[in-house]
Structure formats: structure tokens, C-alpha cells
Amino acid sequence: MANPRYGDLGASLYVPATHKSLEQILALGCYDARSIILCTEDSVAPDAVAWAVHRLIKALKAAPKEVPFLRFVRPRNPFVLRQLLESTDAVSRIDGVVIPKFDDTAMPAWREALDGHPSLAIMPTLETPSLFREDTAIATLKAVEALCNPVIALRIGANDLLGAIGLKRQPGQTIYDTPLRSTIERLITIFRPAGFELAAPVCDLISEPDTLSREVAQDIRWGFYAKTCIHPAQLALVEEHFAQAIARQQQQAHALLNTSDAVLKDNGQMLEATCHTPWAKRIASLQAIP
């Protein structure tokens, strides 16, 4: 299968492998989500893991091979990933794997589990305390670079990171209003120059669309064009923000990439080829949403 691109992800909907409609979601999707992540990790109770994994593999094997959305699985640990990879039929129904709690100490076990499947696309999740320090965050970058599998993006796990410092998000609070703001800045400045895209973290305030809207607007200002969602009610709002921003910015990017001028003015803003071409190429590569 062709590896998905970052711009194909959009608002990724997390679905527990214990969901009552798992089989239907795998076959038909869920509320027009462009990408769905079937989870056997934190969303599944420890005593339900074995059943959830068995059920997920069975449902994948029965699911249609071709669907108009992306399907990923989030294994709880390398052992669960090996169980999944043992089923060729199940693997043929997924577009990749989301690796939880990835860092340099966890990398060898995940790399070993992926051995034999070098073409399987992955999305490591950055959600361990190692990201709070520059040196250990760089060690995690080196661990990502040591993987053989194609990396679509790195997902940011905000709830785990907040939990590591004894916090949870409060009503009305975007992720940028928390101490994680500096951590997210660090991830951008360490991983993006190395060529890796990042997916913005979940907003777990399901009943606060205004807070979610403010957060997605900030996501976009910081260059995120993929985001984790935990409820179908969040999908349309996130995708609307992405669609408007991508359409607006692609017009500017096109203007810059199709001129021989070193500097030009577009919508009241200076565009400089030397500085802004990397941005323009990145924006041009994103999927335009109708």
C-alpha cells in the first residue's frame, strides 16, 4: 500500500478497540473522519487488553481492504504489535501504526517488533517526561532517526505529558495556556528542522467548541495541520479550520513558488524567496480540502 502523507491525516479520530461499533467503523468510517486510530493502549482497561486485541485483529481481517479513509492501530506495547503483525490479513487492512510513549529508551523494543515490516508506516507518539529536557528530547530525535520504517508524523501526547507534572487541563484552557507550551515549542524547533512533521495534541474539553476553536487557530499559527480528536463532535470544527487555513496559505505559497522575484508583496505581506520558500513548499504539499 502507498504510505499516507501528513496532509492526508487531518483530524484523526481515536477509537478504543473496545468500541461497540468497531466492525462498522472499520468498514464505513465514522463521521467523515479522514483518519481513524484504533487504540489498545490508554483507552482500554488492563483486564480488557487481551480481549480488545483479539477483537481488533478479527475485525480487521473481516474489514474491506479498500476504504476512503485511513486506518491506523495503536498497540499497547511491542508484544501487542507483534500479535497484530502475525496476521497478514489484519496488516493488509491498516495504513500504519501509532507507537505510544516513544522515546530513546523504548525505541529498541519497538524497532525489534517492527523487524520484518520495514515498509509499514508509523507515527511515534511523543508523551514521556524525556521531552521536558533539551538533551533527552534530542536523544528521542536520534531514536526516531534510527527507525527503519517511514515516519508519517510524530504525534504529541498532551495528556500524558500533563499527567507527568501532576496537571490536567481546566475548562476554558487551551494546551497553549498550560506549562506544555514551552515543551511544544521545543518539539517544533528540534523535530521540524530534522524533517519530521508533528500532529497537534488532543483537546479533551469535548463540550467546549469555543476553546477547541481557539486551540486549533493556535495550532495552525504554529504550523500544525493534523490533530488528534477523541470525539466525533470535534471533527468538523477542526477540519473547517484546516480547510480555510490551507486554502488561504496555499494561495500565498503558489504566488511565491511561481515568481522569479526575490521579494514580492501579497495581501499586504512581504514574501521573500530566500526565507519563505521552505514554508511555501511545505504548505503546497498539504492536501487541499474541498
N, C-alpha and C positions, 0 to 999 in steps of 0.2 A: 504494500500500500504506500501511497505517497505520503511523506511526512507533512503534517499540518504546519502552517505558518503562524507566527504570532498574531498577525492581523485577522486570522480566522477564528480566534478564540472568543472574542467579545466578552459578554457576561457569562462566566462559567458557573453553572448551577451544580452545587454539591447535593448529592442524593445518597442517603445511607443505604447500604446493601440490604438492610432490613426493611426497606420501604415496602408497603403492602402492594404497590403497583409497579414493582421493579420490572417485571416482564413487559408490561405495556410501555413503560418509559424507555426501555432499551430498544423497543421496536418502533415506537411512534414519536419519541421525544417528549418534551414537557414544556408547554407554554412557549414554543418557538425558541427555546434556548439554542444558541449556536453550538455550544459545547456543554457536555454533561460529564460530571466526575462522580463515579460510583465509589463510595467510601466504605472501607472496612476498618478505619482507624478510630479517631476520637468519637465519631458519631455512633459507634457500636459498642455496647457494653461488653466487658471482658468475657462474661459467660455466654455471650451470643456470637462470638467471633467464628468459631468452627462452623456453626450453622449458617452464618451470613456468607462465609467464603464458599461453602458448598452450594448454597442457593445462587450466589452470583455466577459461579462457573457454569452451573446448569442453565441459568437464564441466558448467559452469553452464548452458549452452544446452540440454544434454540432461537436466538435472535436473528433477524435478517442481516446479511452481510453488508448490503448497501443501504444506507440511510442518509438523509440530507443534513445531518448534524454530526458533530464529533463525539466520540465516546472514549472516556479515559477511566482507568481504575486507580484507586489509591489503596495499595496494600498496607496492612497494619505494620508489617515488618518484612525482612528479607525472606523468612520462611513462607509467609503467605504469598509473596511474589513468586517464589519457586513453585508453589502449588498451582498458581494460575498459569505459569509458563509451561507446565507439564501438559496442558490441554491445548493442542494446536487449534482446535475449533474455537475455543474461547479467545485465544490470542488473535485469531483472524477477524474477530468482531470488534477489536478495540483500535484506537488510533494512537495510544500511548499510555504511559504510566506516570502518575504523580507520586513522587517519593516524599514521604513525610519526614520531618525533623532531620533534614540533611545537614551535615557538617563534615569536617575533615576526619573526625573520629568514627563517624558512621559510614563513611564512603566505602571502605574496603568490603564490608559485608554486602552492600548494595551492588557494588561492581561485580562481586563474585556471583550474586544471584542473577545478574543480567548476562553473565557469560553464556555465549551461545546464541544471544539475540542482539547482536550489535546494531541492527537497523531499527530496533524498537525505539520510538521517540520517547523522551522523558521530560518531566518538569519537576526538578527538585524543589522542595519547599524550605524556605529559609525561616526558621522559627525557634532556634535554640539560642541560649544566652551567649554563645560564642560570637554572635553578631554585635554585641554591645561594645566590643573592643576592636580597634583597628587591626591589630596583629592577628587575632583569631578569625576576624572576618576575611582577611586576606588569605589565611590558611584554608578557609572554606572555598574561596575562589579557586585556589590551586587544586582543591579536591574536585570541584566541578570540571575543571580543565583536564583532570586525569581520567574522567569517564570516557568510555568509547562510544556511547550512544549519542545520537543527535539530541541536542537540548533545544526545545521549542522556546521555553521561557523559564524563569525562576519565579515561583510563587512566594509571596510574603505572608507568613502566618502570624497575623497580629494578635490573635487571642492567646496563643502560646507565649508570645513574647511579653504581653501584658501580664500573664499569669506568672512568668518568671520573676517579675518585680512586685508581685502581690497586688496587682491592679486589675480592674475591669472597666470597660467603657461605661460612662454615665450618660443618662438621657441628654440629648442635645449636643453631644460631644463627637466631633469628627476625629478620625485617627490622628489628624494633624494637630489636634488640641491636647494630645497626650504626650508623655515623655518619649514615645516612639518616633516622634518627628525627626529627631536627630539620628536615630537608627536608620530610618528610611532614607534620609539624606546620604548616610554612609553607604548604604547598599547601592544607591544610584551612582555615586561617584567611584565606587570600587568595581561594580559589575558591568555597568554600561560601557565604560571605555574598553573593557575586555571583550566586548561584542555580544554580551548577553542581555536579552530583554527581561523585563520584570512585570509581573502581574500584581496589580494593587490588591490589598487585603480586603477581607470581608467587612461589611458594616453590619453588625449583629442587631442593630436597632430596627427591627422589621417594620414596626408601626410608625416610623418617623421618616416619611419621604422627603421632608424638607432638609433634615440632617443628611440623609443619603445624597440628596441633590448637591448640597454644599460640598460634601466629601468628594463626589465624582468630579465636580468642577475643579477641585484642587488636584485630584489625581491627574486630570488632563493637563493642568498647568505644569505638573512635574513630569509629564511625558508618559503616563501610563495609559495604554489603550486596551487593556484586558483587566478584568476584575472578578474576584470571587463573589458569588452570591449564594445565600443559604435559603432563600425563599423565592418562589416564582413571582411574588408581588414586586420584587426588586428589579426584575429583568428589563421590563420595558423602559423604565426610567434611566437605567444605566445605558442601555443601547441608544436611547434618544440623545443623551449627552454625547456619546461616542460619534453617532452619525453626524450631528451638527458640527462637532469639532473637526472631524476628519474632512468633511466637505469643505469647510472654511479654510482649513490649513492646506489641503491639497491644492486649492486654487493658488495660494501663495507659493507653494512648493513648485507647482508647474511653471509659474511665471519665472522663478529663479532658474530652474533647470533648462529652460528654453530661451535663454538670453545669453548673448556673448558679453554683455556689460559686466564690469566688475562690481558695480553698485547700481541698484535701482530702487525706486520708491513704489510701494504697493500698499494701497489703503492706508496711507499716512505713516507707513513704517519703512525704515531703511532695510533693505536686504543686501547683504554683502556676500558675494560668491565664496570668498575665502573662508569666512566664518560659518555661513549658514547652509552650505551645500550638504554637509553630513546630516543636518536636520531635514533638509528637503528630500534627500534620498530615502531617509527613514520614513517620513510621512507618505511619500509616494508609494512605498511598499505596502502600506496598510490597505486592507480591503475596504473599498467604498461601499457603504451600506445604503440601499435604496431608501 
